[in-house]
Amino acid sequence: MQAAWIGLGLGLASAIVWGTGDFAGGLATRRARPFQVVALVSLVGFLSLLLLSGLSGASVPAASDWGWAIGAGVAGAIGVTALYRGLALGAAAIVAPTVAVVGAAVPVAVGVLLQGLPSLGQGAGFVCGSLGIWLVSASPGVQQGERRRSLGLAIGSGICVGAFLVLLAQVKDPNVFAPLAIAKATGTLVAVLALLSMRITLPSPHSHPVAILAGVLDAGGNVLFVLSSRFTRLDIAAVLSAMAPAMTVVLSAAILHEAISRWQVVGVVLCLGAIGLLTL
């Protein structure tokens, strides 16, 4: 029982850290192109994890962990690319919540297959959390034409994000830093190749300190999620970590004084209620 509570705490911490990182990444995109920020965040995350791996004296991961980590890195990079492409079409109200919910649904489905059905309270928590994630990620206003062009990208991105979480959770190395560094190195390579294909340069880290912060927080969110999945069910860890947009919305309101819609407030409340249900 104590291990389950540790898993819940780590999963919630991953949401807070990831959500703060997303907020910092959003600030960074005000001074650089989104794909430049993605590449820089990935690079900083890789260097952070590599440093932690060296300081912790981590050994070379097993071949199986290399496979899981590389797969996670590829899935994550594809998911982010599809997400930004969908957002570029101007349909954030459809893309963001769809990616968030599908990204949480994939680990839930895998968790049920691998670990059996959750308790009734936990099942209610999944439903409550998914609805909350959808509402807190949504933004007002979307046209029908935008929906048709963006929904496919959003679903594809969500599947990749979910696959990223599932694959990360399969890493068995007691020292999580080295496998995660491999995953982040793979994602960085994909992001840099995407920049080269578009003939866009990688921005200077010194000119984008907020992106550096986002990269460090992104790496921290990865570590916390993997640790959470070791103490509790994969689906519980995934749903908790997927509540990251709630933190982003709260920070946007508190620091940037951005308006929060009534439905987003409802979404945050539902996420908080889901946390309580997942403890049952």
VOBADO-337985 format. One line per 2 residues: number of its first residue (from 1); their letters; for each residue x, y, z of C-alpha. Coordinates in pm, 1 decimal. Each point is the difference from the previous one (the first is absolute). Example, Ala and Ser with C-alpha at 12.3 -4.5 7.8 and 13.67 -1.06 7.14 Angstrom:
1 = as = 1230.0:-450.0:780.0 | 137.0:344.0:-66.0
//
This chain:
1 = mq = 0.0:0.0:0.0 | 285.3:237.5:85.3
3 = aa = 157.0:-66.2:-340.9 | -327.9:94.3:-170.0
5 = wi = -5.8:332.4:183.9 | 359.0:66.1:-105.4
7 = gl = -100.9:-73.5:-359.9 | -292.2:241.9:23.5
9 = gl = 224.3:271.7:141.3 | 261.4:-49.0:-269.6
11 = gl = -265.1:-2.7:-273.3 | -147.8:324.8:127.9
13 = as = 349.8:148.5:27.3 | 66.7:-94.6:-363.6
15 = ai = -314.8:189.3:-102.9 | 110.3:308.1:194.0
17 = vw = 352.9:-8.4:-143.2 | -110.8:-79.3:-355.3
19 = gt = -272.1:266.6:15.5 | 249.4:259.6:119.4
21 = gd = 236.0:-105.3:-277.7 | -277.0:38.0:-257.9
23 = fa = -69.8:348.1:134.4 | 368.8:90.3:-35.1
25 = gg = 6.7:-150.6:-349.6 | -300.7:209.4:-95.9
27 = la = 181.7:313.0:116.4 | 305.0:-101.3:-204.8
29 = tr = -208.5:-26.2:-319.9 | -64.9:372.4:23.9
31 = ra = 362.6:58.7:-99.5 | 68.0:-299.0:-225.2
33 = rp = -184.6:-233.5:-233.8 | -177.8:-294.8:162.4
35 = fq = 222.1:-260.5:-166.4 | 310.0:189.1:112.9
37 = vv = -128.7:-7.5:357.5 | -76.4:-373.1:-23.1
39 = al = 353.0:-72.0:-122.0 | 160.8:218.7:267.3
41 = vs = -216.5:-144.7:279.1 | 87.0:-353.3:-114.1
43 = lv = 371.8:81.1:-11.8 | 0.7:156.3:346.9
45 = gf = -199.8:-293.9:134.7 | 249.2:-245.3:-147.4
47 = ls = 299.0:184.4:147.6 | -170.7:20.2:340.6
49 = ll = -72.4:-373.8:5.0 | 348.0:-80.2:-128.4
51 = ll = 153.4:204.2:283.1 | -222.0:-170.9:259.8
53 = sg = 89.0:-337.1:-148.9 | 370.1:73.4:37.2
55 = ls = -31.2:138.4:352.2 | -203.4:-301.6:113.6
57 = ga = 256.1:-243.1:-138.1 | -254.4:-171.3:-222.9
59 = sv = 120.5:-301.4:-196.3 | -74.8:-61.9:-365.7
61 = pa = -368.9:-101.9:-24.8 | -98.2:-348.5:-116.6
63 = as = -81.2:-51.4:-367.6 | -371.9:-25.2:76.2
65 = dw = 3.4:336.9:174.9 | 177.7:151.4:-301.2
67 = gw = -285.2:-123.0:-217.6 | -273.1:137.5:227.0
69 = ai = 180.9:333.7:38.0 | 63.5:49.1:-372.2
71 = ga = -358.8:-93.6:-78.0 | -124.5:251.0:256.8
73 = gv = 223.5:271.3:-145.8 | -128.7:-56.8:-353.1
75 = ag = -365.1:-15.9:110.9 | 35.9:316.5:205.9
77 = ai = 164.5:193.6:-282.8 | -265.6:-105.5:-252.7
79 = gv = -273.9:86.2:248.0 | 133.8:349.9:61.2
81 = ta = 49.3:59.0:-374.5 | -361.3:-101.8:-72.9
83 = ly = -119.2:216.1:290.2 | 171.6:313.5:-129.8
85 = rg = -115.4:-67.1:-354.6 | -356.6:-27.7:124.7
87 = la = 32.3:317.0:205.9 | 142.9:179.5:-303.5
89 = lg = -333.2:-57.0:-176.9 | -161.0:226.1:259.4
91 = aa = -220.0:-257.1:172.1 | 146.9:-7.0:349.0
93 = ai = -348.5:-46.1:147.8 | -17.2:-342.7:-165.4
95 = va = 366.5:-104.0:-9.9 | 112.1:68.0:358.9
97 = pt = -278.3:-182.0:188.6 | -8.9:-289.2:-247.7
99 = va = 374.8:-58.9:33.5 | -24.0:20.6:380.1
101 = vv = -287.0:-247.4:32.9 | 119.7:-247.9:-264.1
103 = ga = 350.2:19.4:147.4 | -142.7:-105.4:337.1
105 = av = -239.8:-259.1:-146.3 | 273.5:-205.6:-166.5
107 = pv = 185.6:-81.6:327.0 | -334.7:-65.9:170.8
109 = av = -87.0:-258.7:-266.5 | 344.8:-158.8:24.0
111 = gv = -18.8:3.7:380.3 | -330.6:-187.3:-5.1
113 = ll = 146.1:-260.5:-236.6 | 317.9:-49.5:202.5
115 = qg = -123.4:53.1:356.0 | -371.3:-75.8:-12.6
117 = lp = -298.0:220.3:72.2 | 43.2:280.2:254.2
119 = sl = -224.1:37.8:304.4 | -338.0:169.0:-39.5
121 = gq = 129.5:317.6:160.5 | 306.7:6.8:-221.4
123 = ga = -216.8:-56.6:-308.4 | -212.4:297.7:102.0
125 = gf = 322.8:194.9:46.7 | 105.9:-80.6:-357.4
127 = vc = -331.5:128.9:-135.4 | 4.2:309.7:220.8
129 = gs = 365.4:70.2:-79.8 | -45.7:-43.9:-376.2
131 = lg = -292.3:242.5:-2.3 | 196.8:244.2:211.4
133 = iw = 303.5:-25.6:-229.1 | -221.8:64.8:-302.4
135 = lv = -164.0:307.3:151.6 | 317.1:153.8:140.8
137 = sa = 180.3:-42.5:-333.9 | -282.1:143.2:-211.2
139 = sp = -13.4:354.4:-128.7 | -308.1:178.2:-137.3
141 = gv = -85.3:29.3:-365.1 | 59.6:-245.0:-282.5
143 = qq = -131.5:-34.3:-354.2 | -134.1:-322.0:-148.6
145 = ge = 258.9:5.2:-278.8 | 279.9:24.9:252.4
147 = rr = -143.8:-299.4:182.9 | 20.9:-223.2:-307.6
149 = rs = 358.8:93.2:-82.8 | 132.0:-13.0:355.1
151 = lg = -178.6:-291.7:165.6 | 207.3:-265.7:-178.0
153 = la = 324.6:169.2:99.1 | -121.7:37.5:357.4
155 = ig = -95.3:-367.4:31.0 | 330.9:-108.1:-153.5
157 = sg = 190.9:228.8:233.4 | -192.8:-129.7:301.4
159 = ic = 73.9:-360.8:-92.3 | 370.8:82.1:-27.7
161 = vg = -1.8:185.7:331.7 | -174.0:-296.4:162.2
163 = af = 249.6:-238.4:-156.8 | 281.0:217.7:135.5
165 = lv = -135.0:-42.8:354.6 | -54.9:-374.6:-41.3
167 = ll = 346.8:-59.0:-142.7 | 169.0:210.0:269.3
169 = aq = -176.1:-202.5:268.1 | 155.1:-321.0:-136.6
171 = vk = 353.1:112.1:92.0 | 121.4:-231.6:276.3
173 = dp = 342.6:144.9:77.7 | 9.0:100.2:369.6
175 = nv = 183.1:317.2:-101.3 | -249.6:177.4:-227.2
177 = fa = 229.5:279.9:-116.8 | 200.1:-190.2:-264.1
179 = pl = -302.5:-153.5:-181.9 | -180.6:333.9:8.5
181 = ai = 309.0:171.8:-140.2 | -12.1:-247.6:-289.9
183 = ak = -368.0:79.1:-57.3 | 64.7:373.5:9.3
185 = at = 302.4:-32.7:-231.6 | -221.3:-177.0:-253.0
187 = gt = -264.9:271.0:26.3 | 266.7:268.6:-37.4
189 = lv = 134.7:-163.8:-315.2 | -346.6:-15.1:-155.1
191 = av = -66.9:365.3:91.9 | 333.4:119.4:-143.3
193 = la = -57.1:-196.1:-321.6 | -341.7:165.8:-28.3
195 = ll = 164.2:342.5:35.1 | 257.6:-84.5:-265.8
197 = sm = -271.3:-117.6:-238.8 | -174.6:336.6:43.8
199 = ri = 331.3:187.6:-21.6 | -51.1:153.7:343.5
201 = tl = 293.7:53.6:234.0 | 13.8:-112.5:362.3
203 = ps = -28.7:312.3:220.5 | 275.4:92.9:243.8
205 = ph = -70.6:-134.7:351.0 | 145.6:318.6:152.0
207 = sh = -266.7:205.6:-177.7 | -285.6:-217.9:123.9
209 = pv = 43.0:-65.7:374.3 | -368.8:-85.1:38.3
211 = ai = 41.9:-282.9:-251.9 | 290.2:-130.5:210.2
213 = la = -228.9:-3.7:303.9 | -266.1:-179.7:-203.8
215 = gv = 253.9:-264.2:-101.4 | 108.0:-64.6:359.2
217 = ld = -362.4:-25.4:115.3 | -89.5:-229.4:-289.0
219 = ag = 281.3:-235.1:102.1 | -119.0:12.8:360.6
221 = gn = -354.3:-88.3:-105.3 | 133.4:-304.0:-185.4
223 = vl = 186.9:-123.8:307.0 | -297.4:50.4:231.6
225 = fv = -239.4:-180.3:-235.0 | 226.2:-304.3:-37.0
227 = ls = 42.4:-20.2:378.1 | -375.2:37.9:48.6
229 = sr = -71.9:-289.1:-238.4 | 221.5:-221.8:217.6
231 = ft = -199.3:66.2:316.9 | -354.0:-1.9:-139.9
233 = rl = -197.3:-120.6:-302.2 | 110.2:129.6:-340.4
235 = di = -345.6:140.0:-73.9 | -14.1:191.1:330.1
237 = aa = 346.6:148.3:-53.1 | -94.5:99.6:-356.2
239 = vl = -329.3:168.2:89.4 | 163.7:193.4:282.7
241 = sa = 287.8:118.1:-219.2 | -246.0:92.8:-276.8
243 = ma = -147.8:261.8:234.9 | 298.8:221.6:-84.4
245 = pa = -217.4:247.4:-200.5 | -179.3:92.7:323.5
247 = mt = 329.4:128.6:140.6 | 70.8:187.6:-323.2
249 = vv = -340.9:170.5:13.1 | 43.6:97.8:366.8
251 = ls = 345.0:148.8:-65.3 | -125.4:186.4:-308.0
253 = aa = -273.8:158.8:209.8 | 222.0:77.2:298.0
255 = il = 307.2:133.3:-183.2 | -124.5:121.6:-338.2
257 = he = -348.7:90.6:121.6 | -155.4:-192.8:-285.7
259 = ai = -374.5:-48.9:19.8 | -123.7:-345.1:101.2
261 = sr = -332.3:-114.6:-139.4 | -270.6:-134.8:225.9
263 = wq = 41.0:-345.9:-152.9 | 373.2:1.9:68.2
265 = vv = -71.9:69.8:367.5 | -239.5:-295.0:-3.1
267 = gv = 276.7:-208.0:-161.3 | 248.1:86.3:274.8
269 = vl = -257.1:-94.1:266.3 | -67.3:-331.2:-177.2
271 = cl = 373.4:-74.0:-9.4 | 21.7:62.7:372.9
273 = ga = -298.6:-228.2:56.0 | 159.8:-268.0:-217.0
275 = ig = 310.9:4.3:220.4 | -216.9:-88.2:299.2
277 = ll = -179.8:-278.2:-189.2 | 328.3:-153.8:-116.5
279 = tl = 100.4:-53.9:361.6 | -296.2:-235.8:58.3
//
